[in-house]
């Protein structure tokens, strides 16, 4: 599988209430390998989504660690369930007491 390269775009919106769930939009450029079956999205080391091709976007909700390090990674897998190595991590570090309402992450293949 091709190595994953990450470009990160953050949309930060501070709100007065703590503990807000963050909406995540993850997008990527489609892998061009003919046996590609899907992608796995990871948050804090745990898989949160299994996305079948031809999808190149996932949307969902996560609870970010307020003021802590939050890590997202992406893998691709083929028809034989061979999985690529995880992408370089995307680290999200929201400011304490300023919850993030929406994050857009773009994963690109090189």
N, CA, C and O atoms as a Tinker XYZ file with bonds, in Angstrom:
   440  protein
     1  N      0.846000   -1.178000    0.000000    73     2
     2  CA     0.000000    0.000000    0.000000    64     1     3
     3  C      0.895000    1.246000    0.000000    63     2     4     5
     4  O      2.011000    1.239000    0.519000    81     3
     5  N      0.382000    2.268000   -0.577000    73     3     6
     6  CA     1.151000    3.499000   -0.625000    64     5     7
     7  C      1.182000    4.145000    0.746000    63     6     8     9
     8  O      0.229000    4.054000    1.519000    81     7
     9  N      2.291000    4.796000    1.031000    73     7    10
    10  CA     2.433000    5.487000    2.305000    64     9    11
    11  C      1.456000    6.657000    2.357000    63    10    12    13
    12  O      1.198000    7.315000    1.349000    81    11
    13  N      0.927000    6.898000    3.529000    73    11    14
    14  CA    -0.036000    7.980000    3.699000    64    13    15
    15  C      0.680000    9.259000    4.109000    63    14    16    17
    16  O      1.594000    9.233000    4.933000    81    15
    17  N      0.269000   10.345000    3.545000    73    15    18
    18  CA     0.777000   11.662000    3.886000    64    17    19
    19  C     -0.410000   12.474000    4.370000    63    18    20    21
    20  O     -1.497000   12.388000    3.798000    81    19
    21  N     -0.218000   13.242000    5.391000    73    19    22
    22  CA    -1.345000   13.936000    6.009000    64    21    23
    23  C     -1.212000   15.437000    5.867000    63    22    24    25
    24  O     -0.155000   16.022000    6.105000    81    23
    25  N     -2.295000   16.026000    5.479000    73    23    26
    26  CA    -2.443000   17.469000    5.548000    64    25    27
    27  C     -3.581000   17.722000    6.505000    63    26    28    29
    28  O     -4.627000   17.080000    6.414000    81    27
    29  N     -3.393000   18.633000    7.404000    73    27    30
    30  CA    -4.391000   18.846000    8.447000    64    29    31
    31  C     -4.967000   20.248000    8.339000    63    30    32    33
    32  O     -4.238000   21.232000    8.217000    81    31
    33  N     -6.271000   20.314000    8.384000    73    31    34
    34  CA    -6.977000   21.579000    8.414000    64    33    35
    35  C     -7.869000   21.574000    9.632000    63    34    36    37
    36  O     -8.711000   20.688000    9.779000    81    35
    37  N     -7.699000   22.551000   10.513000    73    35    38
    38  CA    -8.515000   22.626000   11.724000    64    37    39
    39  C     -9.471000   23.798000   11.630000    63    38    40    41
    40  O     -9.095000   24.907000   11.250000    81    39
    41  N    -10.689000   23.530000   11.978000    73    39    42
    42  CA   -11.675000   24.583000   12.137000    64    41    43
    43  C    -12.025000   24.607000   13.611000    63    42    44    45
    44  O    -12.678000   23.688000   14.105000    81    43
    45  N    -11.606000   25.638000   14.320000    73    43    46
    46  CA   -11.795000   25.695000   15.764000    64    45    47
    47  C    -12.889000   26.697000   16.103000    63    46    48    49
    48  O    -12.888000   27.835000   15.634000    81    47
    49  N    -13.808000   26.246000   16.920000    73    47    50
    50  CA   -14.883000   27.100000   17.390000    64    49    51
    51  C    -14.976000   26.943000   18.900000    63    50    52    53
    52  O    -15.325000   25.870000   19.391000    81    51
    53  N    -14.668000   27.997000   19.638000    73    51    54
    54  CA   -14.720000   27.936000   21.100000    64    53    55
    55  C    -16.157000   28.160000   21.557000    63    54    56    57
    56  O    -16.874000   29.005000   21.021000    81    55
    57  N    -16.556000   27.385000   22.554000    73    55    58
    58  CA   -17.886000   27.535000   23.136000    64    57    59
    59  C    -17.735000   27.586000   24.640000    63    58    60    61
    60  O    -16.754000   27.065000   25.171000    81    59
    61  N    -18.665000   28.190000   25.337000    73    59    62
    62  CA   -18.529000   28.316000   26.776000    64    61    63
    63  C    -18.669000   27.007000   27.543000    63    62    64    65
    64  O    -18.077000   26.870000   28.614000    81    63
    65  N    -19.425000   26.047000   27.039000    73    63    66
    66  CA   -19.657000   24.803000   27.775000    64    65    67
    67  C    -18.525000   23.814000   27.547000    63    66    68    69
    68  O    -17.998000   23.713000   26.439000    81    67
    69  N    -18.151000   23.085000   28.594000    73    67    70
    70  CA   -17.131000   22.057000   28.478000    64    69    71
    71  C    -17.765000   20.724000   28.142000    63    70    72    73
    72  O    -18.970000   20.541000   28.319000    81    71
    73  N    -16.963000   19.796000   27.659000    73    71    74
    74  CA   -17.445000   18.452000   27.397000    64    73    75
    75  C    -18.233000   18.312000   26.113000    63    74    76    77
    76  O    -18.949000   17.326000   25.939000    81    75
    77  N    -18.121000   19.274000   25.204000    73    75    78
    78  CA   -18.849000   19.196000   23.944000    64    77    79
    79  C    -18.238000   18.118000   23.055000    63    78    80    81
    80  O    -17.018000   17.968000   22.992000    81    79
    81  N    -19.092000   17.378000   22.377000    73    79    82
    82  CA   -18.643000   16.388000   21.417000    64    81    83
    83  C    -18.165000   17.123000   20.174000    63    82    84    85
    84  O    -18.742000   18.134000   19.775000    81    83
    85  N    -17.099000   16.601000   19.567000    73    83    86
    86  CA   -16.526000   17.220000   18.377000    64    85    87
    87  C    -16.941000   16.454000   17.132000    63    86    88    89
    88  O    -16.818000   15.230000   17.074000    81    87
    89  N    -17.432000   17.177000   16.140000    73    87    90
    90  CA   -17.776000   16.573000   14.857000    64    89    91
    91  C    -16.498000   16.499000   14.022000    63    90    92    93
    92  O    -15.794000   17.496000   13.858000    81    91
    93  N    -16.206000   15.307000   13.498000    73    91    94
    94  CA   -15.014000   15.084000   12.698000    64    93    95
    95  C    -15.422000   14.830000   11.253000    63    94    96    97
    96  O    -16.325000   14.038000   10.984000    81    95
    97  N    -14.751000   15.504000   10.330000    73    95    98
    98  CA   -14.857000   15.185000    8.919000    64    97    99
    99  C    -13.459000   14.789000    8.467000    63    98   100   101
   100  O    -12.545000   15.613000    8.480000    81    99
   101  N    -13.289000   13.542000    8.071000    73    99   102
   102  CA   -12.005000   13.056000    7.566000    64   101   103
   103  C    -12.161000   12.782000    6.079000    63   102   104   105
   104  O    -13.092000   12.091000    5.665000    81   103
   105  N    -11.257000   13.319000    5.281000    73   103   106
   106  CA   -11.283000   13.096000    3.833000    64   105   107
   107  C     -9.900000   12.646000    3.381000    63   106   108   109
   108  O     -8.901000   12.883000    4.061000    81   107
   109  N     -9.859000   11.996000    2.225000    73   107   110
   110  CA    -8.583000   11.542000    1.692000    64   109   111
   111  C     -8.702000   11.378000    0.197000    63   110   112   113
   112  O     -9.801000   11.267000   -0.347000    81   111
   113  N     -7.549000   11.364000   -0.467000    73   111   114
   114  CA    -7.469000   11.079000   -1.886000    64   113   115
   115  C     -7.510000    9.570000   -2.053000    63   114   116   117
   116  O     -6.793000    8.847000   -1.361000    81   115
   117  N     -8.330000    9.100000   -2.951000    73   115   118
   118  CA    -8.499000    7.657000   -3.135000    64   117   119
   119  C     -7.191000    6.992000   -3.545000    63   118   120   121
   120  O     -6.451000    7.508000   -4.382000    81   119
   121  N     -6.922000    5.843000   -2.946000    73   119   122
   122  CA    -5.803000    5.009000   -3.332000    64   121   123
   123  C     -6.146000    4.414000   -4.692000    63   122   124   125
   124  O     -7.294000    4.034000   -4.923000    81   123
   125  N     -5.183000    4.326000   -5.587000    73   123   126
   126  CA    -5.460000    3.862000   -6.950000    64   125   127
   127  C     -5.177000    2.379000   -7.170000    63   126   128   129
   128  O     -5.299000    1.896000   -8.296000    81   127
   129  N     -4.805000    1.648000   -6.126000    73   127   130
   130  CA    -4.535000    0.226000   -6.296000    64   129   131
   131  C     -5.830000   -0.526000   -6.612000    63   130   132   133
   132  O     -6.869000   -0.261000   -6.006000    81   131
   133  N     -5.769000   -1.441000   -7.538000    73   131   134
   134  CA    -6.969000   -2.114000   -8.029000    64   133   135
   135  C     -7.603000   -3.063000   -7.021000    63   134   136   137
   136  O     -8.789000   -3.375000   -7.131000    81   135
   137  N     -6.831000   -3.529000   -6.038000    73   135   138
   138  CA    -7.383000   -4.454000   -5.047000    64   137   139
   139  C     -7.773000   -3.767000   -3.739000    63   138   140   141
   140  O     -8.013000   -4.435000   -2.734000    81   139
   141  N     -7.837000   -2.451000   -3.751000    73   139   142
   142  CA    -8.213000   -1.700000   -2.554000    64   141   143
   143  C     -9.629000   -2.051000   -2.127000    63   142   144   145
   144  O    -10.548000   -2.053000   -2.946000    81   143
   145  N     -9.805000   -2.349000   -0.846000    73   143   146
   146  CA   -11.129000   -2.700000   -0.325000    64   145   147
   147  C    -11.696000   -1.640000    0.601000    63   146   148   149
   148  O    -12.913000   -1.467000    0.668000    81   147
   149  N    -10.825000   -0.918000    1.327000    73   147   150
   150  CA   -11.341000    0.091000    2.236000    64   149   151
   151  C    -10.259000    0.754000    3.062000    63   150   152   153
   152  O     -9.062000    0.579000    2.834000    81   151
   153  N    -10.731000    1.527000    4.035000    73   151   154
   154  CA    -9.858000    2.310000    4.910000    64   153   155
   155  C    -10.311000    2.134000    6.355000    63   154   156   157
   156  O    -11.483000    1.860000    6.614000    81   155
   157  N     -9.386000    2.292000    7.290000    73   155   158
   158  CA    -9.702000    2.287000    8.714000    64   157   159
   159  C     -9.234000    3.605000    9.312000    63   158   160   161
   160  O     -8.110000    4.041000    9.065000    81   159
   161  N    -10.085000    4.229000   10.088000    73   159   162
   162  CA    -9.747000    5.473000   10.782000    64   161   163
   163  C     -9.581000    5.163000   12.257000    63   162   164   165
   164  O    -10.404000    4.466000   12.851000    81   163
   165  N     -8.512000    5.684000   12.845000    73   163   166
   166  CA    -8.190000    5.440000   14.242000    64   165   167
   167  C     -8.184000    6.749000   15.026000    63   166   168   169
   168  O     -7.760000    7.788000   14.519000    81   167
   169  N     -8.662000    6.682000   16.278000    73   167   170
   170  CA    -8.616000    7.803000   17.210000    64   169   171
   171  C     -8.044000    7.268000   18.513000    63   170   172   173
   172  O     -8.579000    6.322000   19.092000    81   171
   173  N     -6.965000    7.870000   18.969000    73   171   174
   174  CA    -6.286000    7.450000   20.200000    64   173   175
   175  C     -5.896000    5.968000   20.143000    63   174   176   177
   176  O     -5.939000    5.272000   21.158000    81   175
   177  N     -5.515000    5.490000   18.950000    73   175   178
   178  CA    -5.056000    4.113000   18.798000    64   177   179
   179  C     -6.146000    3.080000   18.590000    63   178   180   181
   180  O     -5.841000    1.927000   18.283000    81   179
   181  N     -7.402000    3.456000   18.748000    73   179   182
   182  CA    -8.521000    2.523000   18.567000    64   181   183
   183  C     -9.257000    2.827000   17.265000    63   182   184   185
   184  O     -9.492000    3.987000   16.925000    81   183
   185  N     -9.611000    1.777000   16.552000    73   183   186
   186  CA   -10.343000    1.970000   15.304000    64   185   187
   187  C    -11.735000    2.511000   15.595000    63   186   188   189
   188  O    -12.461000    1.964000   16.424000    81   187
   189  N    -12.101000    3.590000   14.909000    73   187   190
   190  CA   -13.430000    4.182000   15.085000    64   189   191
   191  C    -14.282000    4.058000   13.833000    63   190   192   193
   192  O    -15.486000    4.311000   13.879000    81   191
   193  N    -13.672000    3.671000   12.707000    73   191   194
   194  CA   -14.444000    3.543000   11.474000    64   193   195
   195  C    -13.764000    2.586000   10.512000    63   194   196   197
   196  O    -12.538000    2.543000   10.411000    81   195
   197  N    -14.589000    1.817000    9.807000    73   195   198
   198  CA   -14.157000    0.964000    8.704000    64   197   199
   199  C    -14.941000    1.450000    7.501000    63   198   200   201
   200  O    -16.163000    1.306000    7.452000    81   199
   201  N    -14.248000    2.021000    6.534000    73   199   202
   202  CA   -14.901000    2.695000    5.413000    64   201   203
   203  C    -14.629000    1.942000    4.121000    63   202   204   205
   204  O    -13.475000    1.800000    3.717000    81   203
   205  N    -15.673000    1.463000    3.473000    73   203   206
   206  CA   -15.532000    0.715000    2.217000    64   205   207
   207  C    -15.305000    1.668000    1.048000    63   206   208   209
   208  O    -15.777000    2.805000    1.057000    81   207
   209  N    -14.582000    1.190000    0.047000    73   207   210
   210  CA   -14.423000    1.982000   -1.172000    64   209   211
   211  C    -15.758000    1.985000   -1.905000    63   210   212   213
   212  O    -16.498000    1.009000   -1.780000    81   211
   213  N    -16.104000    2.995000   -2.645000    73   211   214
   214  CA   -15.256000    4.078000   -3.121000    64   213   215
   215  C    -15.241000    5.316000   -2.222000    63   214   216   217
   216  O    -14.759000    6.366000   -2.647000    81   215
   217  N    -15.746000    5.226000   -1.017000    73   215   218
   218  CA   -15.833000    6.396000   -0.138000    64   217   219
   219  C    -14.462000    7.022000    0.091000    63   218   220   221
   220  O    -13.459000    6.323000    0.236000    81   219
   221  N    -14.439000    8.335000    0.119000    73   219   222
   222  CA   -13.218000    9.083000    0.439000    64   221   223
   223  C    -13.507000   10.137000    1.507000    63   222   224   225
   224  O    -12.808000   11.145000    1.613000    81   223
   225  N    -14.553000    9.882000    2.296000    73   223   226
   226  CA   -14.903000   10.797000    3.387000    64   225   227
   227  C    -15.620000   10.012000    4.479000    63   226   228   229
   228  O    -16.352000    9.060000    4.209000    81   227
   229  N    -15.390000   10.436000    5.711000    73   227   230
   230  CA   -16.090000    9.884000    6.862000    64   229   231
   231  C    -16.451000   11.036000    7.782000    63   230   232   233
   232  O    -15.656000   11.955000    7.975000    81   231
   233  N    -17.646000   10.988000    8.351000    73   231   234
   234  CA   -18.066000   11.978000    9.337000    64   233   235
   235  C    -18.580000   11.258000   10.567000    63   234   236   237
   236  O    -19.270000   10.244000   10.466000    81   235
   237  N    -18.240000   11.785000   11.717000    73   235   238
   238  CA   -18.677000   11.182000   12.960000    64   237   239
   239  C    -18.381000   12.083000   14.141000    63   238   240   241
   240  O    -17.927000   13.215000   13.977000    81   239
   241  N    -18.641000   11.575000   15.324000    73   239   242
   242  CA   -18.470000   12.341000   16.564000    64   241   243
   243  C    -17.442000   11.664000   17.463000    63   242   244   245
   244  O    -17.416000   10.439000   17.574000    81   243
   245  N    -16.592000   12.471000   18.106000    73   243   246
   246  CA   -15.647000   11.972000   19.103000    64   245   247
   247  C    -15.615000   12.944000   20.279000    63   246   248   249
   248  O    -15.986000   14.111000   20.151000    81   247
   249  N    -15.171000   12.444000   21.410000    73   247   250
   250  CA   -14.972000   13.287000   22.589000    64   249   251
   251  C    -13.485000   13.541000   22.738000    63   250   252   253
   252  O    -12.742000   12.672000   23.193000    81   251
   253  N    -13.047000   14.743000   22.353000    73   251   254
   254  CA   -11.635000   15.095000   22.467000    64   253   255
   255  C    -11.255000   15.290000   23.925000    63   254   256   257
   256  O    -12.080000   15.685000   24.748000    81   255
   257  N     -9.992000   15.006000   24.236000    73   255   258
   258  CA    -9.438000   15.257000   25.563000    64   257   259
   259  C     -9.165000   16.752000   25.662000    63   258   260   261
   260  O     -8.253000   17.259000   25.009000    81   259
   261  N     -9.931000   17.448000   26.455000    73   259   262
   262  CA    -9.806000   18.899000   26.616000    64   261   263
   263  C     -8.408000   19.253000   27.114000    63   262   264   265
   264  O     -8.028000   18.879000   28.224000    81   263
   265  N     -7.650000   19.966000   26.300000    73   263   266
   266  CA    -6.315000   20.391000   26.679000    64   265   267
   267  C     -5.258000   19.318000   26.509000    63   266   268   269
   268  O     -4.092000   19.550000   26.829000    81   267
   269  N     -5.637000   18.146000   26.013000    73   267   270
   270  CA    -4.689000   17.041000   25.864000    64   269   271
   271  C     -4.377000   16.757000   24.412000    63   270   272   273
   272  O     -4.850000   17.446000   23.508000    81   271
   273  N     -3.565000   15.723000   24.204000    73   271   274
   274  CA    -3.177000   15.316000   22.863000    64   273   275
   275  C     -4.185000   14.291000   22.333000    63   274   276   277
   276  O     -4.440000   13.277000   22.982000    81   275
   277  N     -4.748000   14.551000   21.176000    73   275   278
   278  CA    -5.715000   13.672000   20.522000    64   277   279
   279  C     -5.137000   13.266000   19.177000    63   278   280   281
   280  O     -4.785000   14.126000   18.369000    81   279
   281  N     -5.033000   11.955000   18.926000    73   279   282
   282  CA    -4.328000   11.445000   17.756000    64   281   283
   283  C     -5.279000   10.729000   16.799000    63   282   284   285
   284  O     -6.061000    9.872000   17.211000    81   283
   285  N     -5.201000   11.092000   15.511000    73   283   286
   286  CA    -5.954000   10.437000   14.442000    64   285   287
   287  C     -4.963000    9.828000   13.460000    63   286   288   289
   288  O     -3.926000   10.422000   13.165000    81   287
   289  N     -5.293000    8.615000   12.943000    73   287   290
   290  CA    -4.465000    7.943000   11.946000    64   289   291
   291  C     -5.379000    7.213000   10.965000    63   290   292   293
   292  O     -6.531000    6.914000   11.280000    81   291
   293  N     -4.854000    6.932000    9.778000    73   291   294
   294  CA    -5.620000    6.259000    8.731000    64   293   295
   295  C     -4.792000    5.125000    8.147000    63   294   296   297
   296  O     -3.577000    5.253000    7.996000    81   295
   297  N     -5.453000    4.008000    7.816000    73   295   298
   298  CA    -4.817000    2.925000    7.077000    64   297   299
   299  C     -5.705000    2.569000    5.890000    63   298   300   301
   300  O     -6.877000    2.939000    5.834000    81   299
   301  N     -5.118000    1.843000    4.946000    73   299   302
   302  CA    -5.876000    1.291000    3.825000    64   301   303
   303  C     -5.686000   -0.215000    3.856000    63   302   304   305
   304  O     -4.657000   -0.705000    4.321000    81   303
   305  N     -6.682000   -0.956000    3.360000    73   303   306
   306  CA    -6.543000   -2.410000    3.290000    64   305   307
   307  C     -7.076000   -2.912000    1.956000    63   306   308   309
   308  O     -7.907000   -2.270000    1.313000    81   307
   309  N     -6.573000   -4.082000    1.556000    73   307   310
   310  CA    -6.952000   -4.628000    0.254000    64   309   311
   311  C     -7.929000   -5.803000    0.400000    63   310   312   313
   312  O     -8.353000   -6.149000    1.503000    81   311
   313  N     -8.269000   -6.400000   -0.738000    73   311   314
   314  CA    -9.234000   -7.508000   -0.757000    64   313   315
   315  C     -8.790000   -8.712000    0.069000    63   314   316   317
   316  O     -9.626000   -9.490000    0.529000    81   315
   317  N     -7.479000   -8.870000    0.259000    73   315   318
   318  CA    -6.950000   -9.991000    1.042000    64   317   319
   319  C     -6.753000   -9.603000    2.510000    63   318   320   321
   320  O     -6.124000  -10.344000    3.265000    81   319
   321  N     -7.283000   -8.455000    2.915000    73   319   322
   322  CA    -7.174000   -7.929000    4.282000    64   321   323
   323  C     -5.749000   -7.570000    4.685000    63   322   324   325
   324  O     -5.435000   -7.541000    5.876000    81   323
   325  N     -4.877000   -7.296000    3.708000    73   323   326
   326  CA    -3.553000   -6.760000    4.010000    64   325   327
   327  C     -3.721000   -5.277000    4.304000    63   326   328   329
   328  O     -4.257000   -4.529000    3.486000    81   327
   329  N     -3.261000   -4.860000    5.473000    73   327   330
   330  CA    -3.448000   -3.467000    5.893000    64   329   331
   331  C     -2.137000   -2.701000    5.802000    63   330   332   333
   332  O     -1.076000   -3.219000    6.151000    81   331
   333  N     -2.220000   -1.471000    5.333000    73   331   334
   334  CA    -1.035000   -0.615000    5.266000    64   333   335
   335  C     -0.595000   -0.227000    6.668000    63   334   336   337
   336  O     -1.327000   -0.424000    7.638000    81   335
   337  N      0.591000    0.318000    6.764000    73   335   338
   338  CA     1.020000    0.889000    8.037000    64   337   339
   339  C      0.158000    2.117000    8.299000    63   338   340   341
   340  O     -0.400000    2.703000    7.372000    81   339
   341  N      0.055000    2.498000    9.553000    73   339   342
   342  CA    -0.723000    3.690000    9.887000    64   341   343
   343  C     -0.043000    4.928000    9.322000    63   342   344   345
   344  O      1.182000    5.006000    9.228000    81   343
   345  N     -0.865000    5.877000    8.955000    73   343   346
   346  CA    -0.361000    7.157000    8.484000    64   345   347
   347  C      0.415000    7.858000    9.599000    63   346   348   349
   348  O      0.370000    7.444000   10.757000    81   347
   349  N      1.113000    8.905000    9.237000    73   347   350
   350  CA     1.689000    9.755000   10.266000    64   349   351
   351  C      0.535000   10.271000   11.116000    63   350   352   353
   352  O     -0.535000   10.573000   10.587000    81   351
   353  N      0.734000   10.373000   12.403000    73   351   354
   354  CA    -0.379000   10.810000   13.259000    64   353   355
   355  C     -0.729000   12.277000   13.054000    63   354   356   357
   356  O      0.134000   13.120000   12.811000    81   355
   357  N     -2.019000   12.549000   13.160000    73   355   358
   358  CA    -2.511000   13.927000   13.209000    64   357   359
   359  C     -2.808000   14.203000   14.672000    63   358   360   361
   360  O     -3.661000   13.549000   15.271000    81   359
   361  N     -2.115000   15.159000   15.242000    73   359   362
   362  CA    -2.277000   15.491000   16.659000    64   361   363
   363  C     -3.139000   16.731000   16.806000    63   362   364   365
   364  O     -2.837000   17.779000   16.235000    81   363
   365  N     -4.195000   16.612000   17.560000    73   363   366
   366  CA    -5.098000   17.717000   17.847000    64   365   367
   367  C     -4.941000   18.053000   19.325000    63   366   368   369
   368  O     -5.148000   17.201000   20.189000    81   367
   369  N     -4.579000   19.282000   19.606000    73   367   370
   370  CA    -4.364000   19.721000   20.988000    64   369   371
   371  C     -5.219000   20.953000   21.276000    63   370   372   373
   372  O     -4.728000   22.079000   21.187000    81   371
   373  N     -6.483000   20.754000   21.617000    73   371   374
   374  CA    -7.343000   21.919000   21.883000    64   373   375
   375  C     -6.890000   22.657000   23.133000    63   374   376   377
   376  O     -6.369000   22.059000   24.074000    81   375
   377  N     -7.097000   23.955000   23.120000    73   375   378
   378  CA    -6.775000   24.770000   24.296000    64   377   379
   379  C     -7.689000   24.368000   25.450000    63   378   380   381
   380  O     -8.867000   24.085000   25.236000    81   379
   381  N     -7.159000   24.339000   26.660000    73   379   382
   382  CA    -8.003000   24.008000   27.818000    64   381   383
   383  C     -9.203000   24.951000   27.912000    63   382   384   385
   384  O     -9.089000   26.152000   27.663000    81   383
   385  N    -10.336000   24.391000   28.272000    73   383   386
   386  CA   -11.578000   25.140000   28.476000    64   385   387
   387  C    -12.102000   25.813000   27.213000    63   386   388   389
   388  O    -12.908000   26.738000   27.302000    81   387
   389  N    -11.658000   25.364000   26.032000    73   387   390
   390  CA   -12.163000   25.888000   24.764000    64   389   391
   391  C    -12.440000   24.696000   23.844000    63   390   392   393
   392  O    -11.652000   24.413000   22.941000    81   391
   393  N    -13.538000   24.008000   24.066000    73   391   394
   394  CA   -13.848000   22.815000   23.269000    64   393   395
   395  C    -13.895000   23.105000   21.771000    63   394   396   397
   396  O    -14.269000   24.198000   21.347000    81   395
   397  N    -13.519000   22.130000   21.001000    73   395   398
   398  CA   -13.536000   22.213000   19.545000    64   397   399
   399  C    -14.828000   21.571000   19.055000    63   398   400   401
   400  O    -15.126000   20.428000   19.400000    81   399
   401  N    -15.592000   22.297000   18.256000    73   399   402
   402  CA   -16.857000   21.773000   17.749000    64   401   403
   403  C    -16.709000   20.996000   16.451000    63   402   404   405
   404  O    -17.458000   20.052000   16.200000    81   403
   405  N    -15.737000   21.391000   15.618000    73   403   406
   406  CA   -15.590000   20.728000   14.321000    64   405   407
   407  C    -14.130000   20.706000   13.911000    63   406   408   409
   408  O    -13.412000   21.695000   14.065000    81   407
   409  N    -13.698000   19.563000   13.385000    73   407   410
   410  CA   -12.342000   19.404000   12.850000    64   409   411
   411  C    -12.470000   18.742000   11.485000    63   410   412   413
   412  O    -13.214000   17.774000   11.325000    81   411
   413  N    -11.747000   19.262000   10.508000    73   411   414
   414  CA   -11.643000   18.624000    9.202000    64   413   415
   415  C    -10.206000   18.165000    9.032000    63   414   416   417
   416  O     -9.275000   18.963000    9.135000    81   415
   417  N    -10.028000   16.868000    8.770000    73   415   418
   418  CA    -8.706000   16.282000    8.571000    64   417   419
   419  C     -8.648000   15.753000    7.155000    63   418   420   421
   420  O     -9.554000   15.042000    6.721000    81   419
   421  N     -7.590000   16.092000    6.424000    73   419   422
   422  CA    -7.432000   15.562000    5.069000    64   421   423
   423  C     -6.183000   14.690000    5.024000    63   422   424   425
   424  O     -5.083000   15.150000    5.330000    81   423
   425  N     -6.363000   13.425000    4.640000    73   423   426
   426  CA    -5.277000   12.485000    4.448000    64   425   427
   427  C     -5.018000   12.380000    2.954000    63   426   428   429
   428  O     -5.957000   12.148000    2.193000    81   427
   429  N     -3.765000   12.543000    2.500000    73   427   430
   430  CA    -3.429000   12.435000    1.082000    64   429   431
   431  C     -2.383000   11.360000    0.867000    63   430   432   433
   432  O     -1.464000   11.201000    1.671000    81   431
   433  N     -2.531000   10.619000   -0.231000    73   431   434
   434  CA    -1.508000    9.645000   -0.619000    64   433   435
   435  C     -0.461000   10.377000   -1.425000    63   434   436   437
   436  O     -0.766000   11.319000   -2.156000    81   435
   437  N      0.814000    9.922000   -1.282000    73   435   438
   438  CA     1.878000   10.511000   -2.106000    64   437   439
   439  C      2.306000    9.534000   -3.161000    63   438   440
   440  O      3.193000    9.837000   -3.960000    81   439
